[in-house]
Amino acid sequence: MMAELLGEVPGGVVINDSRAVWPDLGMELTIPGVQGVAARSVGSCNTGKICAYDDTNRKGRLLTWSICGTILVPAAFAVESAANARTSGSVRLRNGTSVVETIAANSWSNVSGAVTSLLCVL
């Protein structure tokens, strides 16, 4: 998974075997392992972040973003659940221009349908 994303999305930096970051995109990939949970987080989605998981119920590999706007999801990553750990606003999970799911602040949802982008609404 990590190699596929690094090949698809330029600018990625490998931190260790379970973590890579894309500083210019505010994106981070975390492969499950031992990790802390921040106060006021939504599960493993740290406060202030938008998170996408490749399994239902906030499990599996995790992509996080710290920026707000239109965010393209790498094709190699199939979003099965997502969380919005921001204190306000919503996140629209989209397939093309169609909204698949809308997630309010401080909540999460399983996703049915392909997700190609996220739109963060303040």
N, CA, C and O atoms as a Tinker XYZ file with bonds, in Angstrom:
   488  protein
     1  N      0.819000   -1.192000    0.000000    73     2
     2  CA     0.000000    0.000000    0.000000    64     1     3
     3  C      0.864000    1.257000    0.000000    63     2     4     5
     4  O      0.619000    2.165000   -0.794000    81     3
     5  N      1.866000    1.329000    0.870000    73     3     6
     6  CA     2.682000    2.525000    0.961000    64     5     7
     7  C      3.406000    2.793000   -0.354000    63     6     8     9
     8  O      3.443000    3.929000   -0.827000    81     7
     9  N      3.975000    1.756000   -0.937000    73     7    10
    10  CA     4.699000    1.929000   -2.202000    64     9    11
    11  C      3.766000    2.409000   -3.311000    63    10    12    13
    12  O      4.149000    3.253000   -4.122000    81    11
    13  N      2.534000    1.874000   -3.352000    73    11    14
    14  CA     1.564000    2.302000   -4.364000    64    13    15
    15  C      1.236000    3.785000   -4.229000    63    14    16    17
    16  O      1.209000    4.512000   -5.222000    81    15
    17  N      0.985000    4.234000   -2.992000    73    15    18
    18  CA     0.659000    5.644000   -2.774000    64    17    19
    19  C      1.846000    6.550000   -3.083000    63    18    20    21
    20  O      1.673000    7.621000   -3.666000    81    19
    21  N      3.045000    6.130000   -2.699000    73    19    22
    22  CA     4.231000    6.927000   -2.995000    64    21    23
    23  C      4.435000    7.051000   -4.501000    63    22    24    25
    24  O      4.881000    8.091000   -4.986000    81    23
    25  N      4.107000    5.983000   -5.244000    73    23    26
    26  CA     4.215000    6.042000   -6.698000    64    25    27
    27  C      3.138000    6.899000   -7.339000    63    26    28    29
    28  O      3.384000    7.557000   -8.350000    81    27
    29  N      1.948000    6.896000   -6.758000    73    27    30
    30  CA     0.819000    7.640000   -7.332000    64    29    31
    31  C      0.821000    9.118000   -6.976000    63    30    32    33
    32  O      0.474000    9.961000   -7.803000    81    31
    33  N      1.210000    9.430000   -5.751000    73    31    34
    34  CA     1.140000   10.818000   -5.268000    64    33    35
    35  C      2.553000   11.332000   -5.013000    63    34    36    37
    36  O      3.196000   10.906000   -4.053000    81    35
    37  N      3.050000   12.241000   -5.856000    73    35    38
    38  CA     4.414000   12.749000   -5.691000    64    37    39
    39  C      4.591000   13.544000   -4.398000    63    38    40    41
    40  O      3.631000   14.088000   -3.853000    81    39
    41  N      5.823000   13.600000   -3.921000    73    39    42
    42  CA     6.155000   14.428000   -2.768000    64    41    43
    43  C      6.093000   13.713000   -1.437000    63    42    44    45
    44  O      6.273000   14.341000   -0.394000    81    43
    45  N      5.840000   12.398000   -1.447000    73    43    46
    46  CA     5.746000   11.636000   -0.208000    64    45    47
    47  C      7.101000   11.347000    0.402000    63    46    48    49
    48  O      8.090000   11.159000   -0.306000    81    47
    49  N      7.134000   11.314000    1.728000    73    47    50
    50  CA     8.360000   11.019000    2.464000    64    49    51
    51  C      8.068000    9.880000    3.429000    63    50    52    53
    52  O      7.139000    9.969000    4.231000    81    51
    53  N      8.858000    8.804000    3.357000    73    51    54
    54  CA     8.704000    7.671000    4.272000    64    53    55
    55  C      9.339000    8.040000    5.606000    63    54    56    57
    56  O     10.510000    8.415000    5.673000    81    55
    57  N      8.540000    7.928000    6.668000    73    55    58
    58  CA     9.042000    8.212000    8.014000    64    57    59
    59  C      9.574000    6.924000    8.648000    63    58    60    61
    60  O     10.656000    6.914000    9.235000    81    59
    61  N      8.801000    5.835000    8.522000    73    59    62
    62  CA     9.226000    4.516000    9.001000    64    61    63
    63  C      8.353000    3.467000    8.308000    63    62    64    65
    64  O      7.636000    3.797000    7.364000    81    63
    65  N      8.402000    2.222000    8.755000    73    63    66
    66  CA     7.666000    1.144000    8.095000    64    65    67
    67  C      6.145000    1.328000    8.125000    63    66    68    69
    68  O      5.430000    0.723000    7.326000    81    67
    69  N      5.659000    2.150000    9.030000    73    67    70
    70  CA     4.205000    2.291000    9.163000    64    69    71
    71  C      3.704000    3.718000    8.933000    63    70    72    73
    72  O      2.537000    4.010000    9.194000    81    71
    73  N      4.572000    4.608000    8.448000    73    71    74
    74  CA     4.141000    5.999000    8.308000    64    73    75
    75  C      4.860000    6.704000    7.159000    63    74    76    77
    76  O      6.076000    6.595000    7.001000    81    75
    77  N      4.067000    7.438000    6.353000    73    75    78
    78  CA     4.608000    8.301000    5.304000    64    77    79
    79  C      3.809000    9.599000    5.317000    63    78    80    81
    80  O      2.629000    9.603000    5.667000    81    79
    81  N      4.453000   10.700000    4.937000    73    79    82
    82  CA     3.784000   12.000000    4.914000    64    81    83
    83  C      4.018000   12.684000    3.578000    63    82    84    85
    84  O      5.026000   12.451000    2.911000    81    83
    85  N      3.073000   13.528000    3.199000    73    83    86
    86  CA     3.144000   14.383000    2.029000    64    85    87
    87  C      3.000000   15.814000    2.551000    63    86    88    89
    88  O      1.883000   16.327000    2.614000    81    87
    89  N      4.103000   16.471000    2.927000    73    87    90
    90  CA     4.026000   17.783000    3.583000    64    89    91
    91  C      3.261000   18.836000    2.783000    63    90    92    93
    92  O      2.489000   19.602000    3.361000    81    91
    93  N      3.457000   18.887000    1.487000    73    91    94
    94  CA     2.787000   19.909000    0.682000    64    93    95
    95  C      1.285000   19.703000    0.595000    63    94    96    97
    96  O      0.547000   20.650000    0.324000    81    95
    97  N      0.816000   18.469000    0.823000    73    95    98
    98  CA    -0.615000   18.160000    0.747000    64    97    99
    99  C     -1.261000   18.090000    2.119000    63    98   100   101
   100  O     -2.482000   17.982000    2.223000    81    99
   101  N     -0.456000   18.151000    3.174000    73    99   102
   102  CA    -0.995000   17.988000    4.524000    64   101   103
   103  C     -1.587000   16.608000    4.723000    63   102   104   105
   104  O     -2.530000   16.447000    5.498000    81   103
   105  N     -1.039000   15.588000    4.023000    73   103   106
   106  CA    -1.575000   14.230000    4.047000    64   105   107
   107  C     -0.590000   13.297000    4.730000    63   106   108   109
   108  O      0.624000   13.454000    4.607000    81   107
   109  N     -1.133000   12.318000    5.457000    73   107   110
   110  CA    -0.302000   11.343000    6.160000    64   109   111
   111  C     -0.938000    9.961000    6.051000    63   110   112   113
   112  O     -2.153000    9.825000    6.200000    81   111
   113  N     -0.128000    8.937000    5.793000    73   111   114
   114  CA    -0.568000    7.546000    5.784000    64   113   115
   115  C     -0.028000    6.879000    7.031000    63   114   116   117
   116  O      1.165000    6.959000    7.324000    81   115
   117  N     -0.922000    6.213000    7.773000    73   115   118
   118  CA    -0.509000    5.446000    8.942000    64   117   119
   119  C     -1.028000    4.026000    8.783000    63   118   120   121
   120  O     -2.223000    3.818000    8.577000    81   119
   121  N     -0.143000    3.061000    8.878000    73   119   122
   122  CA    -0.521000    1.660000    8.831000    64   121   123
   123  C     -0.653000    1.209000   10.282000    63   122   124   125
   124  O      0.253000    1.443000   11.082000    81   123
   125  N     -1.772000    0.561000   10.638000    73   123   126
   126  CA    -2.047000    0.247000   12.041000    64   125   127
   127  C     -0.881000   -0.399000   12.764000    63   126   128   129
   128  O     -0.136000   -1.211000   12.216000    81   127
   129  N     -0.764000   -0.011000   13.982000    73   127   130
   130  CA     0.270000   -0.506000   14.868000    64   129   131
   131  C      0.048000    0.156000   16.205000    63   130   132   133
   132  O     -1.088000    0.472000   16.558000    81   131
   133  N      1.087000    0.369000   16.939000    73   131   134
   134  CA     0.975000    1.036000   18.230000    64   133   135
   135  C      0.994000    2.539000   17.979000    63   134   136   137
   136  O      1.963000    3.079000   17.445000    81   135
   137  N     -0.081000    3.200000   18.366000    73   135   138
   138  CA    -0.128000    4.648000   18.242000    64   137   139
   139  C     -1.012000    5.215000   19.331000    63   138   140   141
   140  O     -1.947000    4.556000   19.788000    81   139
   141  N     -0.725000    6.412000   19.739000    73   139   142
   142  CA    -1.504000    7.076000   20.776000    64   141   143
   143  C     -2.777000    7.667000   20.215000    63   142   144   145
   144  O     -2.935000    7.789000   19.000000    81   143
   145  N     -3.680000    8.034000   21.101000    73   143   146
   146  CA    -4.915000    8.701000   20.722000    64   145   147
   147  C     -4.938000   10.053000   21.426000    63   146   148   149
   148  O     -4.782000   10.124000   22.645000    81   147
   149  N     -5.131000   11.111000   20.671000    73   147   150
   150  CA    -5.143000   12.455000   21.246000    64   149   151
   151  C     -6.451000   12.712000   21.981000    63   150   152   153
   152  O     -7.482000   12.115000   21.670000    81   151
   153  N     -6.394000   13.602000   22.955000    73   151   154
   154  CA    -7.618000   14.016000   23.653000    64   153   155
   155  C     -8.570000   14.631000   22.642000    63   154   156   157
   156  O     -8.134000   15.311000   21.713000    81   155
   157  N     -9.854000   14.402000   22.810000    73   155   158
   158  CA   -10.912000   14.925000   21.939000    64   157   159
   159  C    -10.834000   14.374000   20.517000    63   158   160   161
   160  O    -11.424000   14.962000   19.611000    81   159
   161  N    -10.147000   13.301000   20.298000    73   159   162
   162  CA   -10.084000   12.704000   18.974000    64   161   163
   163  C    -11.379000   11.956000   18.687000    63   162   164   165
   164  O    -12.194000   11.731000   19.582000    81   163
   165  N    -11.558000   11.573000   17.420000    73   163   166
   166  CA   -12.673000   10.706000   17.024000    64   165   167
   167  C    -12.036000    9.354000   16.735000    63   166   168   169
   168  O    -11.579000    9.100000   15.620000    81   167
   169  N    -12.008000    8.490000   17.743000    73   167   170
   170  CA   -11.287000    7.226000   17.615000    64   169   171
   171  C     -9.809000    7.510000   17.417000    63   170   172   173
   172  O     -9.205000    8.228000   18.214000    81   171
   173  N     -9.221000    6.959000   16.371000    73   171   174
   174  CA    -7.799000    7.180000   16.086000    64   173   175
   175  C     -7.570000    8.416000   15.217000    63   174   176   177
   176  O     -6.438000    8.685000   14.816000    81   175
   177  N     -8.630000    9.169000   14.922000    73   175   178
   178  CA    -8.510000   10.397000   14.128000    64   177   179
   179  C     -8.275000   11.563000   15.094000    63   178   180   181
   180  O     -9.178000   11.964000   15.828000    81   179
   181  N     -7.061000   12.094000   15.084000    73   179   182
   182  CA    -6.668000   13.126000   16.036000    64   181   183
   183  C     -7.419000   14.436000   15.814000    63   182   184   185
   184  O     -7.796000   14.768000   14.690000    81   183
   185  N     -7.624000   15.159000   16.883000    73   183   186
   186  CA    -8.334000   16.435000   16.856000    64   185   187
   187  C     -7.788000   17.344000   15.757000    63   186   188   189
   188  O     -6.577000   17.515000   15.618000    81   187
   189  N     -8.699000   17.920000   14.983000    73   187   190
   190  CA    -8.330000   18.845000   13.919000    64   189   191
   191  C     -8.085000   18.185000   12.578000    63   190   192   193
   192  O     -7.845000   18.879000   11.590000    81   191
   193  N     -8.137000   16.871000   12.515000    73   191   194
   194  CA    -7.827000   16.143000   11.278000    64   193   195
   195  C     -9.083000   15.627000   10.584000    63   194   196   197
   196  O    -10.145000   15.492000   11.192000    81   195
   197  N     -8.928000   15.345000    9.302000    73   195   198
   198  CA    -9.908000   14.604000    8.507000    64   197   199
   199  C     -9.244000   13.275000    8.211000    63   198   200   201
   200  O     -8.095000   13.241000    7.771000    81   199
   201  N     -9.958000   12.170000    8.448000    73   199   202
   202  CA    -9.344000   10.850000    8.326000    64   201   203
   203  C    -10.154000    9.934000    7.417000    63   202   204   205
   204  O    -11.384000    9.963000    7.418000    81   203
   205  N     -9.446000    9.129000    6.650000    73   203   206
   206  CA   -10.067000    8.103000    5.811000    64   205   207
   207  C     -9.409000    6.770000    6.143000    63   206   208   209
   208  O     -8.189000    6.685000    6.287000    81   207
   209  N    -10.229000    5.737000    6.262000    73   207   210
   210  CA    -9.764000    4.389000    6.608000    64   209   211
   211  C    -10.095000    3.430000    5.476000    63   210   212   213
   212  O    -11.098000    3.605000    4.784000    81   211
   213  N     -9.260000    2.423000    5.285000    73   211   214
   214  CA    -9.531000    1.450000    4.226000    64   213   215
   215  C    -10.287000    0.232000    4.744000    63   214   216   217
   216  O    -10.274000   -0.825000    4.113000    81   215
   217  N    -10.948000    0.378000    5.896000    73   215   218
   218  CA   -11.806000   -0.663000    6.455000    64   217   219
   219  C    -12.957000    0.037000    7.177000    63   218   220   221
   220  O    -12.871000    1.227000    7.480000    81   219
   221  N    -14.016000   -0.691000    7.447000    73   219   222
   222  CA   -15.167000   -0.114000    8.134000    64   221   223
   223  C    -14.854000    0.133000    9.615000    63   222   224   225
   224  O    -13.870000   -0.377000   10.149000    81   223
   225  N    -15.702000    0.916000   10.253000    73   223   226
   226  CA   -15.622000    1.170000   11.697000    64   225   227
   227  C    -14.284000    1.758000   12.148000    63   226   228   229
   228  O    -13.777000    1.417000   13.217000    81   227
   229  N    -13.713000    2.650000   11.319000    73   227   230
   230  CA   -12.445000    3.344000   11.620000    64   229   231
   231  C    -11.306000    2.376000   11.897000    63   230   232   233
   232  O    -10.528000    2.572000   12.830000    81   231
   233  N    -11.213000    1.337000   11.085000    73   231   234
   234  CA   -10.129000    0.358000   11.215000    64   233   235
   235  C     -9.315000    0.343000    9.927000    63   234   236   237
   236  O     -9.706000    0.944000    8.926000    81   235
   237  N     -8.200000   -0.339000    9.962000    73   235   238
   238  CA    -7.361000   -0.490000    8.780000    64   237   239
   239  C     -6.367000    0.642000    8.645000    63   238   240   241
   240  O     -6.111000    1.396000    9.584000    81   239
   241  N     -5.813000    0.740000    7.444000    73   239   242
   242  CA    -4.844000    1.810000    7.179000    64   241   243
   243  C     -5.554000    3.150000    7.195000    63   242   244   245
   244  O     -6.749000    3.239000    6.912000    81   243
   245  N     -4.812000    4.179000    7.524000    73   243   246
   246  CA    -5.382000    5.486000    7.785000    64   245   247
   247  C     -4.660000    6.567000    6.997000    63   246   248   249
   248  O     -3.435000    6.671000    7.057000    81   247
   249  N     -5.425000    7.380000    6.252000    73   247   250
   250  CA    -4.897000    8.599000    5.641000    64   249   251
   251  C     -5.487000    9.767000    6.407000    63   250   252   253
   252  O     -6.684000    9.773000    6.694000    81   251
   253  N     -4.666000   10.760000    6.746000    73   251   254
   254  CA    -5.171000   11.944000    7.438000    64   253   255
   255  C     -4.765000   13.198000    6.679000    63   254   256   257
   256  O     -3.740000   13.237000    5.999000    81   255
   257  N     -5.598000   14.218000    6.815000    73   255   258
   258  CA    -5.309000   15.517000    6.222000    64   257   259
   259  C     -5.493000   16.593000    7.270000    63   258   260   261
   260  O     -6.391000   16.516000    8.108000    81   259
   261  N     -4.636000   17.593000    7.215000    73   259   262
   262  CA    -4.724000   18.717000    8.143000    64   261   263
   263  C     -5.163000   19.989000    7.421000    63   262   264   265
   264  O     -5.244000   21.053000    8.036000    81   263
   265  N     -5.445000   19.889000    6.125000    73   263   266
   266  CA    -5.864000   21.053000    5.355000    64   265   267
   267  C     -7.350000   20.950000    5.042000    63   266   268   269
   268  O     -7.937000   19.870000    5.113000    81   267
   269  N     -7.945000   22.070000    4.700000    73   267   270
   270  CA    -9.359000   22.103000    4.357000    64   269   271
   271  C     -9.493000   22.600000    2.924000    63   270   272   273
   272  O     -8.789000   23.527000    2.523000    81   271
   273  N    -10.372000   22.005000    2.162000    73   271   274
   274  CA   -10.576000   22.345000    0.761000    64   273   275
   275  C    -10.988000   21.092000    0.025000    63   274   276   277
   276  O    -11.536000   20.171000    0.630000    81   275
   277  N    -10.733000   21.043000   -1.269000    73   275   278
   278  CA   -10.991000   19.833000   -2.047000    64   277   279
   279  C     -9.746000   18.967000   -1.998000    63   278   280   281
   280  O     -8.658000   19.404000   -2.374000    81   279
   281  N     -9.912000   17.733000   -1.533000    73   279   282
   282  CA    -8.795000   16.817000   -1.320000    64   281   283
   283  C     -9.014000   15.584000   -2.195000    63   282   284   285
   284  O    -10.025000   14.896000   -2.052000    81   283
   285  N     -8.082000   15.301000   -3.092000    73   283   286
   286  CA    -8.182000   14.109000   -3.927000    64   285   287
   287  C     -7.694000   12.894000   -3.147000    63   286   288   289
   288  O     -6.648000   12.937000   -2.500000    81   287
   289  N     -8.462000   11.813000   -3.217000    73   287   290
   290  CA    -8.082000   10.563000   -2.557000    64   289   291
   291  C     -7.305000    9.725000   -3.571000    63   290   292   293
   292  O     -7.800000    9.493000   -4.674000    81   291
   293  N     -6.108000    9.269000   -3.227000    73   291   294
   294  CA    -5.345000    8.433000   -4.162000    64   293   295
   295  C     -6.154000    7.206000   -4.602000    63   294   296   297
   296  O     -6.817000    6.576000   -3.778000    81   295
   297  N     -6.102000    6.871000   -5.877000    73   295   298
   298  CA    -6.861000    5.744000   -6.426000    64   297   299
   299  C     -6.493000    4.424000   -5.758000    63   298   300   301
   300  O     -7.317000    3.511000   -5.711000    81   299
   301  N     -5.279000    4.308000   -5.244000    73   299   302
   302  CA    -4.831000    3.076000   -4.597000    64   301   303
   303  C     -5.426000    2.898000   -3.205000    63   302   304   305
   304  O     -5.191000    1.872000   -2.565000    81   303
   305  N     -6.195000    3.882000   -2.720000    73   303   306
   306  CA    -6.753000    3.834000   -1.369000    64   305   307
   307  C     -8.278000    3.801000   -1.460000    63   306   308   309
   308  O     -8.894000    4.766000   -1.913000    81   307
   309  N     -8.891000    2.693000   -1.030000    73   307   310
   310  CA   -10.352000    2.550000   -1.055000    64   309   311
   311  C    -10.916000    2.958000    0.305000    63   310   312   313
   312  O    -10.675000    2.284000    1.307000    81   311
   313  N    -11.662000    4.054000    0.340000    73   311   314
   314  CA   -12.221000    4.558000    1.595000    64   313   315
   315  C    -13.446000    3.736000    1.988000    63   314   316   317
   316  O    -14.418000    3.668000    1.236000    81   315
   317  N    -13.399000    3.110000    3.168000    73   315   318
   318  CA   -14.519000    2.328000    3.690000    64   317   319
   319  C    -15.189000    3.002000    4.885000    63   318   320   321
   320  O    -16.349000    2.723000    5.188000    81   319
   321  N    -14.450000    3.898000    5.571000    73   319   322
   322  CA   -15.013000    4.698000    6.654000    64   321   323
   323  C    -14.184000    5.967000    6.762000    63   322   324   325
   324  O    -13.050000    6.020000    6.287000    81   323
   325  N    -14.760000    6.993000    7.393000    73   323   326
   326  CA   -14.069000    8.271000    7.508000    64   325   327
   327  C    -14.505000    8.978000    8.781000    63   326   328   329
   328  O    -15.572000    8.701000    9.328000    81   327
   329  N    -13.656000    9.900000    9.245000    73   327   330
   330  CA   -13.946000   10.661000   10.455000    64   329   331
   331  C    -13.591000   12.125000   10.235000    63   330   332   333
   332  O    -12.674000   12.459000    9.485000    81   331
   333  N    -14.342000   12.988000   10.911000    73   331   334
   334  CA   -14.093000   14.423000   10.890000    64   333   335
   335  C    -13.838000   14.843000   12.335000    63   334   336   337
   336  O    -14.782000   15.044000   13.099000    81   335
   337  N    -12.580000   14.975000   12.708000    73   335   338
   338  CA   -12.229000   15.323000   14.083000    64   337   339
   339  C    -11.998000   16.828000   14.247000    63   338   340   341
   340  O    -11.311000   17.261000   15.172000    81   339
   341  N    -12.575000   17.612000   13.347000    73   339   342
   342  CA   -12.511000   19.067000   13.488000    64   341   343
   343  C    -13.623000   19.515000   14.431000    63   342   344   345
   344  O    -14.589000   18.782000   14.646000    81   343
   345  N    -13.494000   20.694000   14.985000    73   343   346
   346  CA   -14.476000   21.165000   15.959000    64   345   347
   347  C    -15.679000   21.839000   15.313000    63   346   348   349
   348  O    -16.662000   22.123000   15.997000    81   347
   349  N    -15.620000   22.102000   13.999000    73   347   350
   350  CA   -16.759000   22.700000   13.305000    64   349   351
   351  C    -16.710000   22.318000   11.833000    63   350   352   353
   352  O    -15.707000   21.796000   11.345000    81   351
   353  N    -17.806000   22.586000   11.134000    73   351   354
   354  CA   -17.856000   22.297000    9.708000    64   353   355
   355  C    -18.172000   20.848000    9.413000    63   354   356   357
   356  O    -18.438000   20.060000   10.321000    81   355
   357  N    -18.140000   20.502000    8.137000    73   355   358
   358  CA   -18.429000   19.138000    7.718000    64   357   359
   359  C    -17.461000   18.722000    6.620000    63   358   360   361
   360  O    -16.736000   19.544000    6.060000    81   359
   361  N    -17.466000   17.432000    6.328000    73   359   362
   362  CA   -16.663000   16.873000    5.243000    64   361   363
   363  C    -17.609000   16.106000    4.333000    63   362   364   365
   364  O    -18.354000   15.240000    4.790000    81   363
   365  N    -17.577000   16.425000    3.049000    73   363   366
   366  CA   -18.385000   15.712000    2.058000    64   365   367
   367  C    -17.489000   14.731000    1.323000    63   366   368   369
   368  O    -16.511000   15.127000    0.689000    81   367
   369  N    -17.825000   13.448000    1.411000    73   367   370
   370  CA   -17.103000   12.422000    0.669000    64   369   371
   371  C    -17.785000   12.313000   -0.688000    63   370   372   373
   372  O    -19.003000   12.144000   -0.763000    81   371
   373  N    -17.004000   12.409000   -1.763000    73   371   374
   374  CA   -17.587000   12.485000   -3.094000    64   373   375
   375  C    -17.027000   11.434000   -4.040000    63   374   376   377
   376  O    -15.883000   10.997000   -3.915000    81   375
   377  N    -17.866000   11.046000   -4.985000    73   375   378
   378  CA   -17.460000   10.220000   -6.119000    64   377   379
   379  C    -17.701000   11.108000   -7.327000    63   378   380   381
   380  O    -18.844000   11.289000   -7.748000    81   379
   381  N    -16.632000   11.665000   -7.888000    73   379   382
   382  CA   -16.787000   12.688000   -8.919000    64   381   383
   383  C    -17.397000   13.917000   -8.268000    63   382   384   385
   384  O    -16.820000   14.474000   -7.334000    81   383
   385  N    -18.566000   14.350000   -8.752000    73   383   386
   386  CA   -19.245000   15.500000   -8.153000    64   385   387
   387  C    -20.412000   15.080000   -7.266000    63   386   388   389
   388  O    -21.038000   15.930000   -6.633000    81   387
   389  N    -20.713000   13.790000   -7.209000    73   387   390
   390  CA   -21.816000   13.292000   -6.380000    64   389   391
   391  C    -21.364000   13.079000   -4.942000    63   390   392   393
   392  O    -20.303000   12.503000   -4.699000    81   391
   393  N    -22.168000   13.544000   -3.989000    73   391   394
   394  CA   -21.851000   13.361000   -2.577000    64   393   395
   395  C    -22.295000   11.964000   -2.148000    63   394   396   397
   396  O    -23.463000   11.602000   -2.291000    81   395
   397  N    -21.353000   11.187000   -1.622000    73   395   398
   398  CA   -21.608000    9.831000   -1.147000    64   397   399
   399  C    -22.037000    9.857000    0.319000    63   398   400   401
   400  O    -22.921000    9.108000    0.735000    81   399
   401  N    -21.392000   10.735000    1.097000    73   399   402
   402  CA   -21.651000   10.825000    2.539000    64   401   403
   403  C    -21.219000   12.200000    3.025000    63   402   404   405
   404  O    -20.248000   12.757000    2.513000    81   403
   405  N    -21.921000   12.752000    4.003000    73   403   406
   406  CA   -21.520000   13.992000    4.662000    64   405   407
   407  C    -21.300000   13.679000    6.137000    63   406   408   409
   408  O    -22.146000   13.066000    6.788000    81   407
   409  N    -20.154000   14.110000    6.652000    73   407   410
   410  CA   -19.798000   13.824000    8.041000    64   409   411
   411  C    -19.652000   15.144000    8.794000    63   410   412   413
   412  O    -18.834000   15.989000    8.433000    81   411
   413  N    -20.445000   15.305000    9.830000    73   411   414
   414  CA   -20.393000   16.513000   10.665000    64   413   415
   415  C    -19.140000   16.507000   11.526000    63   414   416   417
   416  O    -18.470000   15.483000   11.665000    81   415
   417  N    -18.832000   17.666000   12.102000    73   415   418
   418  CA   -17.684000   17.787000   13.005000    64   417   419
   419  C    -17.828000   16.809000   14.173000    63   418   420   421
   420  O    -18.933000   16.531000   14.638000    81   419
   421  N    -16.694000   16.298000   14.632000    73   419   422
   422  CA   -16.635000   15.379000   15.779000    64   421   423
   423  C    -17.456000   14.111000   15.584000    63   422   424   425
   424  O    -18.061000   13.612000   16.534000    81   423
   425  N    -17.483000   13.588000   14.368000    73   423   426
   426  CA   -18.214000   12.343000   14.126000    64   425   427
   427  C    -17.533000   11.538000   13.022000    63   426   428   429
   428  O    -16.525000   11.959000   12.455000    81   427
   429  N    -18.104000   10.375000   12.734000    73   427   430
   430  CA   -17.543000    9.487000   11.724000    64   429   431
   431  C    -18.675000    8.693000   11.090000    63   430   432   433
   432  O    -19.808000    8.709000   11.572000    81   431
   433  N    -18.349000    7.990000    9.988000    73   431   434
   434  CA   -19.349000    7.168000    9.308000    64   433   435
   435  C    -18.666000    6.106000    8.467000    63   434   436   437
   436  O    -17.570000    6.317000    7.947000    81   435
   437  N    -19.335000    4.947000    8.337000    73   435   438
   438  CA   -18.934000    3.984000    7.327000    64   437   439
   439  C    -19.396000    4.532000    5.988000    63   438   440   441
   440  O    -20.331000    5.331000    5.933000    81   439
   441  N    -18.752000    4.112000    4.915000    73   439   442
   442  CA   -19.034000    4.659000    3.591000    64   441   443
   443  C    -19.422000    3.532000    2.651000    63   442   444   445
   444  O    -18.746000    2.505000    2.589000    81   443
   445  N    -20.512000    3.725000    1.920000    73   443   446
   446  CA   -20.861000    2.755000    0.867000    64   445   447
   447  C    -20.771000    3.497000   -0.467000    63   446   448   449
   448  O    -21.467000    4.488000   -0.692000    81   447
   449  N    -19.930000    3.013000   -1.315000    73   447   450
   450  CA   -19.694000    3.653000   -2.614000    64   449   451
   451  C    -18.261000    4.152000   -2.704000    63   450   452   453
   452  O    -17.605000    4.386000   -1.688000    81   451
   453  N    -17.786000    4.310000   -3.926000    73   451   454
   454  CA   -16.421000    4.761000   -4.159000    64   453   455
   455  C    -16.276000    6.238000   -3.779000    63   454   456   457
   456  O    -17.187000    7.039000   -3.985000    81   455
   457  N    -15.111000    6.577000   -3.219000    73   455   458
   458  CA   -14.813000    7.956000   -2.842000    64   457   459
   459  C    -13.570000    8.400000   -3.609000    63   458   460   461
   460  O    -12.503000    7.800000   -3.480000    81   459
   461  N    -13.718000    9.462000   -4.412000    73   459   462
   462  CA   -12.590000    9.985000   -5.188000    64   461   463
   463  C    -12.022000   11.267000   -4.619000    63   462   464   465
   464  O    -10.876000   11.622000   -4.897000    81   463
   465  N    -12.829000   11.974000   -3.812000    73   463   466
   466  CA   -12.350000   13.211000   -3.210000    64   465   467
   467  C    -13.143000   13.533000   -1.957000    63   466   468   469
   468  O    -14.222000   12.992000   -1.719000    81   467
   469  N    -12.572000   14.431000   -1.164000    73   467   470
   470  CA   -13.227000   14.929000    0.039000    64   469   471
   471  C    -13.335000   16.436000   -0.128000    63   470   472   473
   472  O    -12.423000   17.078000   -0.651000    81   471
   473  N    -14.451000   16.998000    0.320000    73   471   474
   474  CA   -14.604000   18.451000    0.313000    64   473   475
   475  C    -14.846000   18.894000    1.743000    63   474   476   477
   476  O    -15.874000   18.580000    2.343000    81   475
   477  N    -13.896000   19.617000    2.270000    73   475   478
   478  CA   -13.988000   20.132000    3.640000    64   477   479
   479  C    -14.740000   21.455000    3.589000    63   478   480   481
   480  O    -14.361000   22.365000    2.852000    81   479
   481  N    -15.813000   21.556000    4.378000    73   479   482
   482  CA   -16.633000   22.770000    4.435000    64   481   483
   483  C    -16.451000   23.391000    5.810000    63   482   484   485
   484  O    -16.656000   22.730000    6.828000    81   483
   485  N    -16.069000   24.646000    5.840000    73   483   486
   486  CA   -15.828000   25.328000    7.122000    64   485   487
   487  C    -17.111000   25.570000    7.873000    63   486   488
   488  O    -17.089000   26.132000    8.969000    81   487
